């Protein structure tokens, strides 16, 4: 919100640390909350979606500089960015099927909209991972550059965006956001995702399931899961 309210903010550059954009969540923390449905729901609907929705609602252009692993939450974060630039060696995926749980509804809708439904299905059902050239061909990336050129390319892009009309950029982002909301006969936006999250089904009922526990415990124990 501080970026959104700052009239001097022209562009945001998102990048990872230690040779990876984002390798996903810290699985060592999962047993503390993931096996309780209420805590699991709160984590995804408030903690995770709170951060992602803040990015989606931001009118300041966001550029992603992606190197190394871009997995799970990394794909979700990148999906919120306006321009995605990746190093040739970057890898993408969401192999959480190996951990025994699905992607949360809002996050799945976000990822499928950004990477395409076919790619999202492969990531989630096949635990498939993809190279940067793969994701460029599938329309997820703006461009792919050599690893050693990534920093300069991403910074140069952010500087070009920042040098253009800031009000026009914010209005363009508001327009793109509005175009994603389908009209309804009574003038309200009808959201299937709201129906799912708010009661038609409980997407977090799997929290205490044996499969969920086995996936996470096996990962932490560094052994293959027995599903």
C-alpha positions in Angstrom: 0.0 0.0 0.0 2.9 2.4 0.6 4.0 1.9 -3.0 0.5 2.4 -4.2 0.0 5.6 -2.3 3.5 7.0 -3.2 3.1 9.4 -6.2 6.8 9.2 -6.8 6.7 5.4 -7.4 7.2 4.7 -11.1 8.1 1.0 -11.2 8.8 -1.9 -8.9 11.5 -4.5 -9.7 11.0 -7.9 -8.0 13.9 -10.2 -7.7 15.0 -13.2 -5.6 18.1 -13.8 -3.6 20.8 -16.4 -3.5 20.5 -17.5 -7.1 16.7 -18.2 -7.1 13.6 -16.1 -7.8 11.6 -18.1 -5.3 11.8 -21.9 -4.6 8.4 -22.0 -2.9 7.3 -22.1 0.7 9.4 -23.2 3.6 8.2 -26.8 4.0 9.8 -27.1 7.4 7.1 -24.7 8.7 4.2 -26.7 7.2 3.5 -29.2 10.0 2.9 -26.3 12.4 -0.3 -25.3 10.6 -1.1 -27.2 7.4 -2.9 -30.2 9.1 -5.6 -28.0 10.7 -8.2 -26.9 8.2 -8.9 -23.5 9.9 -5.3 -22.6 10.1 -4.7 -23.8 6.5 -7.6 -21.7 5.2 -6.3 -18.6 7.1 -2.8 -19.1 5.7 -4.0 -19.3 2.1 -6.9 -16.8 2.2 -5.3 -14.2 4.3 -1.5 -14.5 4.4 -0.8 -15.8 0.9 -3.7 -14.2 -0.9 -3.2 -11.0 1.1 0.2 -10.6 -0.4 -0.7 -11.6 -3.9 -3.8 -9.4 -4.1 -1.7 -6.4 -2.9 0.5 -7.0 -5.9 -2.5 -7.5 -8.2 -4.2 -4.3 -6.9 -1.0 -2.2 -7.3 -1.3 0.4 -10.0 2.5 0.8 -10.2 4.1 -1.4 -13.0 5.9 -4.4 -11.6 8.8 -6.1 -13.4 10.0 -9.6 -12.4 13.7 -10.5 -12.8 13.6 -14.3 -12.7 16.6 -16.5 -12.3 17.1 -20.0 -10.9 14.1 -21.7 -9.3 10.7 -20.2 -9.8 8.5 -22.8 -8.1 5.1 -22.9 -6.4 4.8 -19.5 -4.7 7.4 -18.2 -7.1 5.1 -18.9 -10.1 2.3 -17.2 -8.1 4.4 -14.1 -7.4 5.6 -13.9 -11.0 2.0 -14.2 -12.2 1.2 -10.9 -10.4 3.9 -9.0 -12.4 3.4 -7.0 -15.5 6.6 -7.8 -17.3 8.5 -11.1 -16.7 12.1 -11.4 -17.8 13.9 -14.7 -17.1 17.4 -16.0 -17.4 17.9 -18.9 -19.8 18.7 -21.2 -16.8 15.5 -20.4 -14.9 13.1 -23.3 -14.1 9.3 -23.1 -13.5 6.8 -25.4 -11.9 4.5 -26.1 -8.9 5.2 -29.8 -8.0 3.1 -29.8 -4.9 1.4 -33.0 -5.9 4.6 -34.6 -4.5 3.7 -33.0 -1.1 0.1 -34.4 -1.1 -1.9 -31.2 -1.5 -3.6 -29.1 -4.2 -3.1 -25.5 -5.0 -5.5 -23.2 -3.2 -8.5 -22.0 -5.4 -7.6 -18.3 -5.8 -3.9 -19.1 -6.4 -4.9 -21.8 -9.0 -7.1 -19.3 -10.8 -4.3 -16.7 -10.8 -1.7 -19.2 -12.1 -3.9 -20.7 -14.8 -4.8 -17.3 -16.0 -1.1 -16.4 -16.3 0.6 -19.6 -17.5 -2.4 -21.0 -19.4 -4.7 -23.8 -18.2 -2.8 -26.6 -20.1 0.5 -25.6 -18.5 -1.2 -25.2 -15.1 -2.7 -28.7 -15.4 0.7 -30.1 -16.3 2.4 -28.4 -13.3 -0.2 -29.6 -10.9 -1.2 -33.0 -12.2 2.1 -34.1 -13.6 4.4 -32.2 -11.3 6.0 -31.0 -14.6 8.7 -28.3 -14.6 9.6 -26.1 -17.5 12.6 -24.2 -18.8 12.6 -20.5 -19.5 12.4 -21.1 -23.3 9.4 -23.4 -22.7 7.6 -20.7 -20.7 8.4 -18.0 -23.3 6.9 -20.2 -26.0 3.8 -20.7 -23.8 3.3 -17.0 -23.4 4.2 -16.6 -19.7 7.5 -14.7 -20.1 8.1 -11.3 -21.8 11.6 -12.5 -22.9 14.5 -14.7 -22.0 18.1 -13.5 -21.9 21.4 -15.1 -21.1 22.0 -15.5 -17.4 24.8 -13.0 -17.3 22.7 -10.3 -19.0 19.6 -10.7 -16.8 20.4 -8.1 -14.2 21.2 -5.4 -16.7 18.2 -6.2 -18.9 15.7 -6.2 -16.0 17.1 -3.0 -14.5 17.1 -1.3 -17.9 13.5 -2.4 -18.4 12.4 -1.0 -15.1 14.2 2.3 -15.9 12.5 2.6 -19.2 9.1 2.1 -17.6 10.0 4.6 -14.9 10.9 7.1 -17.5 7.4 7.1 -19.1 4.2 8.9 -18.0 3.4 7.5 -14.5 -0.3 8.5 -14.6 -0.8 6.7 -17.9 0.9 3.6 -16.5 -1.4 3.6 -13.5 -4.5 4.1 -15.7 -3.4 1.3 -18.0 -3.1 -1.1 -15.1 -6.6 -0.1 -13.8 -8.0 -0.7 -17.3 -6.3 -4.1 -17.6 -7.7 -5.1 -14.2 -11.2 -3.9 -15.1 -11.1 -5.9 -18.3 -10.6 -9.1 -16.3 -13.9 -8.7 -14.4 -16.8 -10.2 -16.5 -20.1 -8.2 -16.5 -23.3 -9.8 -15.1 -26.9 -9.0 -15.9 -27.5 -7.2 -12.6 -24.3 -5.2 -12.9 -22.4 -7.2 -10.3 -19.3 -9.3 -10.9 -20.1 -13.0 -10.5 -17.2 -15.0 -9.2 -17.1 -18.8 -9.3 -14.0 -18.6 -7.1 -16.0 -16.7 -4.4 -18.6 -19.5 -4.5 -16.0 -22.2 -4.0 -14.1 -20.4 -1.2 -17.2 -19.3 0.7 -19.0 -22.5 1.0 -20.1 -24.5 -2.0 -17.2 -26.8 -1.3 -14.5 -26.7 1.4 -11.1 -26.5 -0.5 -9.2 -27.0 2.8 -11.0 -30.1 4.1 -7.9 -32.1 3.1 -5.9 -30.5 5.9 -5.8 -33.5 8.3 -5.8 -36.2 5.6 -3.2 -39.0 5.6 -2.1 -38.1 2.1 -1.4 -34.5 3.0 0.6 -35.5 6.1 2.5 -38.2 4.2 3.5 -35.8 1.4 4.9 -33.2 3.8 6.4 -35.6 6.3 8.1 -37.6 3.5 9.7 -34.4 2.1 11.0 -33.4 5.5 12.3 -36.9 6.1 14.0 -36.9 2.7 12.3 -40.1 1.6 9.8 -40.9 -1.3 6.2 -40.4 -0.2 4.0 -43.5 -0.1 0.7 -42.3 -1.4 
